[in-house]
């Protein structure tokens, strides 16, 4: 009996055939099937991934459905036990128990850093044990946001370069550019250092005088931060803007013999320091008075016609504005047609004057005529004089004819004289009528 027992312990009896051992893959499948059979009651673990900003608090939750009072534990990425039920064997005080029951183990991790990122395992001590993992992802906002400008002070028409850098972020940030309220397009480059990313965006901007004092904004799009931006104000120098205005006459015609006053205004950056008046293609008249930015002609005449220019300059350049002067004739009186009645007629005259690029119609009403009255009076007096002259001439001839009537029948001169004298004696019989 002892010999048989020893032979049995040593191995099978000679001639006895045993089945070959199962292969490893088949063994794993058998173990998995057995585990499914043993957990057929539906008991399982549930958890969620966690995303947290560096320095904030991450909360890890291991929950059990259809709990049977099995033990729950939480392990870190290095497979070290953080909590076993409500006991913490790990000596990291940043882990704190938030809730423990037969169906949940909830743990908080304060002051999260990049080194805390990874997989954390929830285990349930069943037969066989169940396990599920949750991933903690740590977001790192940009450490610094800086705009560098190629030129602090630019001249209008120049193209300047601006660079915005967002340093040490995770994941890589997206940079957007704005000029005022208008979004612009830049070109970005990403550099990776270990687990961090540095992004630099370049913007090429052609500036004009309208950009002076306008902010250029660099804005960051990143899941770890909101409304992170920085800005720089543009400083643009530009040559003067010149404008000529007519002070007198105010929107009126420039007539011969009247005064003219012009003023010149210039704005630029830097402010213009040199302003002067000149006459284009001709010399300035001797009687023109220039006082600072004003030009005065006290008595206009036709020789003043021409283009007058105001020039202004600063460190950037020179600009000018022109005024075209046309001197009109002084007001004249135009008589109306002669009539038998006395009338006063006012004739409006509209004259269009164009100067210094301005178009407009300027009306002038200053002609009154009373010549009709004078013409009628003179004509009436002439007619009266003619009528009186003809009447007196005819009356004198008739008188002389009656005086000589006695002398017409005399034979000689002596008799004629006697008859004439005798005729005078009968003067009482003669009657004269004046009409």
LOFI-51615 format. One record per residue (C-alpha): residue in three letters; x, y, z. Coordinates in steps of 0.05 Angstrom, whole numbers, plus 32768, in hexadecimal, padded with zeros to 4 digits. Layout:
alaXYZ ...
END
This chain:
unk800080008000 unk8038802E800F unk8059801F7FCE unk801A802E7FA8 unk8012806F7FCC unk805980837FBB unk804E80727F72 unk800F809B7F71 unk803380D67F8E unk806D80CE7F5D unk804180CD7F20 unk800E80A77EF9 unk8014805C7EF0 unk803680457EB2 unk8006803E7E77 unk7FD180707E94 unk7FC080A97E62 unk7FAD80F07E7D unk7F91812B7E55 unk7FC381627E41 unk7FC381A37E6B unk7F9881DC7E4D unk7FBD82147E27 unk7FC582597E4A unk7F92827D7E1E unk7F5E82487E2B unk7F6D824C7E75 unk7F6082987E75 unk7F1E828F7E51 unk7F09825B7E84 unk7F1A82897EBE unk7EF482C37E9E unk7EB782977E95 unk7EBB82817EDD unk7EBF82C97EF4 unk7E8182DC7ECB unk7E5C82A27EEA unk7E7082B97F30 unk7E5C83017F22 unk7E1D82F27EFE unk7DF6831B7F31 unk7E08835B7F0B unk7E3683797F3F unk7E6783AC7F1F unk7E8F83EC7F28 unk7E8184317F0B unk7EAE846F7F08 unk7EBC84AB7EDB unk7EFA84CE7EC0 unk7F0E850F7EE2 unk7F2A854E7EC2 unk7F4685827EF1 unk7F6E85C37EED unk7FB185C17F0E unk7FAB85D77F57 unk7F6185C77F5C unk7F3E858B7F7D unk7F3185487F5A unk7EFB85197F74 unk7EFF84CE7F65 unk7EC084A47F6F unk7EBD84577F6F unk7E7484407F6F unk7E5783FA7F74 unk7E1683E37F55 unk7DF183AA7F78 unk7E2183AB7FB3 unk7E2A836D7FDE unk7E55838F8013 unk7E96837E7FEF unk7ED383A88000 unk7EE483E47FD4 unk7F2984027FCD unk7F4B84397FA4 unk7F9284347F87 unk7FBF84697F68 unk7FE284627F24 unk801C843F7F47 unk7FEC840B7F63 unk7FF384257FA9 unk7FB484217FD5 unk7F9884667FE3 unk7F5B844F8009 unk7F4584098020 unk7EFD84128035 unk7F0284508061 unk7F4B84468074 unk7F83846C8052 unk7FC584468052 unk7FE784798023 unk800984B28049 unk7FF384E98019 unk7FC68519803E unk7FAD85387FFE unk7F7E84FC7FF7 unk7F4185048023 unk7F0584D7802B unk7EC584F88013 unk7E9484BE8019 unk7E968474802A unk7E5F84418029 unk7E5383FA8010 unk7E4384177FCB unk7E7484527FC4 unk7EBB84687FD4 unk7EC584B27FC4 unk7F0984D37FCE unk7F22851A7FC1 unk7F68852F7FAB unk7F7A85777FBA unk7FAF85A37F99 unk7FB485777F5B unk7FF585797F34 unk800F855B7EF3 unk802E85217F1A unk7FE8850C7F31 unk7FD184FF7EEA unk7FC484B77ED6 unk7F97847A7EE2 unk7F78846D7F27 unk7F5B84287F34 unk7F1A84167F58 unk7F1983CD7F71 unk7EE283A47F8E unk7EF583667FB6 unk7EC783327F98 unk7EDB82ED7F80 unk7EFE82FB7F52 unk7F0C83467F62 unk7EEE837A7F33 unk7F1683B67F1C unk7F0983F67EF4 unk7F3384347EEA unk7F27847F7EE5 unk7F5684B17EC4 unk7F6A84F37EE2 unk7F7D85277EAE unk7FA085677EC8 unk7F9885A87EA1 unk7FCD85DE7EA7 unk7FBC86257E92 unk7FF186517E72 unk8023866B7EA5 unk802D86AC7E81 unk800F86D37E46 unk803B87087E26 unk803687347DE8 unk8076874C7DC8 unk807387847D93 unk80AB878C7D60 unk80A587D87D64 unk808987FF7D9E unk807A883A7D70 unk8068882D7D28 unk805F885B7CEB unk801F88567CC2 unk802788267C88 unk805A87FB7CAC unk805087B07CB9 unk8061879D7D00 unk806987597D21 unk804687457D62 unk805387047D88 unk802786E77DBF unk804486AE7DEA unk801C86807E18 unk804E86587E42 unk804B86147E65 unk800385FE7E58 unk7FE385BA7E53 unk7FC685AC7E22 unk7FE185DC7DEE unk7FBA861D7DED unk7F9986407DB2 unk7FA9868A7DA8 unk7F7A86BC7D86 unk7F8987047D71 unk7F5B87417D72 unk7F6587897D5C unk7F2E87AE7D80 unk7EF187837D72 unk7F0C87657D32 unk7F2B87207D34 unk7F6C87167D0E unk7F9286D87CF8 unk7FD686C77D14 unk8007868D7D0A unk801586607D46 unk804F86327D58 unk804D85FD7D90 unk808885E57DB8 unk808485AB7DE9 unk80AF85A67E28 unk80A385667E4E unk805885667E5A unk805085B17E4F unk804485DA7E10 unk805986207DFE unk803386427DC5 unk804B86807DA0 unk801D86A47D6E unk803886D87D3C unk800E87107D1F unk8024873E7CE5 unk7FFD877F7CE5 unk800087BA7CB5 unk7FEE87F77CDD unk7FCD88397CCA unk7FBB88797CED unk7F77885C7D01 unk7F9D88277D2A unk7FBC88597D59 unk7FA5884A7DA0 unk7F80880A7D8C unk7F8C87CD7DB9 unk7FA8878C7D9C unk7F8E87527DC6 unk7FAC870C7DCE unk7F7686DC7DE7 unk7F8186947E00 unk7F51865A7DF3 unk7F6186247E27 unk7F3485F47E4F unk7F5786067E90 unk7F4B86517E8D unk7F1786837E75 unk7F2086CA7E5C unk7F6C86C97E60 unk7F8687017E34 unk7FB987387E30 unk7FBC87767E04 unk7FE987AD7DEA unk7FD687F07DCE unk7FF188047D8A unk801588467D83 unk8017885E7D3B unk8036889E7D20 unk801988BE7CE2 unk802388FC7CB7 unk7FF489387CBF unk7FAC893D7CA7 unk7FA189847C8C unk7F5F89A97C83 unk7F5289F07C69 unk7F138A157C7C unk7EF68A597C67 unk7EE78A867CA2 unk7ECF8AC37C7A unk7EA58ACC7C52 unk7E7E8A937C73 unk7E688A667C39 unk7E628AA47C0D unk7E7E8ABB7BCB unk7EC48AD87BCB unk7EB78B1B7BA8 unk7EE78B507B91 unk7EF48B847BC6 unk7EDE8B587C00 unk7F0B8B347C34 unk7F1D8AEA7C38 unk7F358AC37C75 unk7F4C8A7A7C73 unk7F628A4E7CAC unk7F8B8A0D7CAB unk7F8689D37CDC unk7FB789987CDF unk7FB689597D0A unk7FEC89237D0D unk801788F97D3A unk804389197D50 unk801D895B7D4C unk803589857D10 unk806589BC7D22 unk806F89DC7CDE unk803589FC7CB8 unk803A8A2D7C7E unk800F8A4D7C46 unk80248A527BFE unk80068A607BBA unk80098A287B88 unk802D8A397B46 unk80338A827B58 unk804F8AB27B8C unk80268AC67BC8 unk80078B0C7BBE unk80288B447BE5 unk7FE78B597C08 unk7FDA8B137C24 unk7FE48B0E7C6F unk7FF78ACB7C8E unk7FF08AC67CDA unk80008A807CF5 unk7FCE8A517CD6 unk7FA18A897CBA unk7FA48AAC7C76 unk7F838AF07C6C unk7F768B197C2D unk7F558B5B7C40 unk7F428B737BFA unk7F388B3E7BC5 unk7F468B4B7B7C unk7F4A8B217B3C unk7F958B187B42 unk7F8B8AEF7B82 unk7F6B8AB67B5B unk7F918A747B64 unk7F9D8A397B92 unk7FB58A457BD9 unk7FD58A0A7BFE unk7FDF89FD7C48 unk801989CD7C57 unk802689AA7C9A unk805F897A7CAD unk8077894F7CE7 unk80AC891A7CF2 unk808588E87CC6 unk807789127C89 unk8055894D7C67 unk800D89587C51 unk7FE589927C33 unk7FA089AB7C22 unk7F8D89DB7BE9 unk7F5B8A147BE3 unk7F488A2D7B9E unk7F378A787B9E unk7F0C8A987B68 unk7EFC8AE27B70 unk7EB78AF67B55 unk7EA18B3B7B3D unk7E818B6A7B71 unk7E358B6F7B72 unk7E158B947B36 unk7DD18BB67B2B unk7DA78B9D7AF0 unk7D6D8BCE7ADA unk7D2A8BAE7AC8 unk7D028BBF7A88 unk7CE48C077A87 unk7C998C097A96 unk7C658C3F7AA2 unk7C5F8C2A7AEB unk7C928C317B22 unk7CAA8BEC7B38 unk7CE38BD17B61 unk7CFE8B8E7B4B unk7D2F8B617B70 unk7D538B2F7B44 unk7D738AF47B69 unk7DB48ADC7B4C unk7DD18A977B5C unk7E1B8A8B7B4F unk7E3E8A497B59 unk7E838A4B7B78 unk7EB08A0E7B7D unk7EEF8A127BA8 unk7F1C89E27BCF unk7EF689A67BB5 unk7EB389BF7BD0 unk7E7689C57BA3 unk7E3B89F17BB4 unk7E0E8A277B99 unk7E128A6A7BBC unk7DDB8A9A7BAE unk7DE08AE67BAF unk7DA68B177BAF unk7DBC8B607BAF unk7DA18B847B70 unk7D678BB87B75 unk7D528BE47B3C unk7D2D8C277B3D unk7D418C427AF9 unk7CFA8C3C7ADE unk7CE48C757B0A unk7D1B8CA37AF1 unk7D0D8C917AA9 unk7CC38CA07AAE unk7CCE8CE47ACF unk7D028CF97A9C unk7CD68CE37A62 unk7C998D0A7A7E unk7CC28D497A88 unk7CDD8D467A41 unk7C978D3E7A24 unk7C7E8D7A7A4C unk7CB78DA77A35 unk7CAA8D9479EC unk7C608DA479F2 unk7C6C8DE77A13 unk7CA18DFA79E0 unk7C748DEB79A5 unk7C3A8E1279C5 unk7C628E5179D3 unk7C818E50798E unk7C3D8E4C796C unk7C1E8E857997 unk7C568EB57988 unk7C4E8EAD793D unk7C048EBD7940 unk7C118EFC7968 unk7C428F167936 unk7C128F0878FD unk7BDB8F35791B unk7C0B8F6D792A unk7C1F8F7278E0 unk7BDA8F6B78C2 unk7BD28FB778B4 unk7C148FBD7891 unk7C058F87785D unk7BD68FB67835 unk7C038FF57837 unk7C1F901177F6 unk7C6190247814 unk7C8890217854 unk7C6F90617872 unk7C27904D7868 unk7C3690097887 unk7C52902978C5 unk7C17905778CB unk7BE7901D78C2 unk7C0E8FF578F6 unk7C0B902D7928 unk7BC39037791B unk7BB98FEF7926 unk7BD68FF6796B unk7BA09028797C unk7B6D8FF27972 unk7B908FC479A1 unk7B568FC579D0 unk7B2E8FA0799C unk7B618F68799A unk7B5C8F2E79CA unk7B918EFC79D9 unk7B848EB779F4 unk7BB58E8C7A17 unk7BA88E467A1D 
END
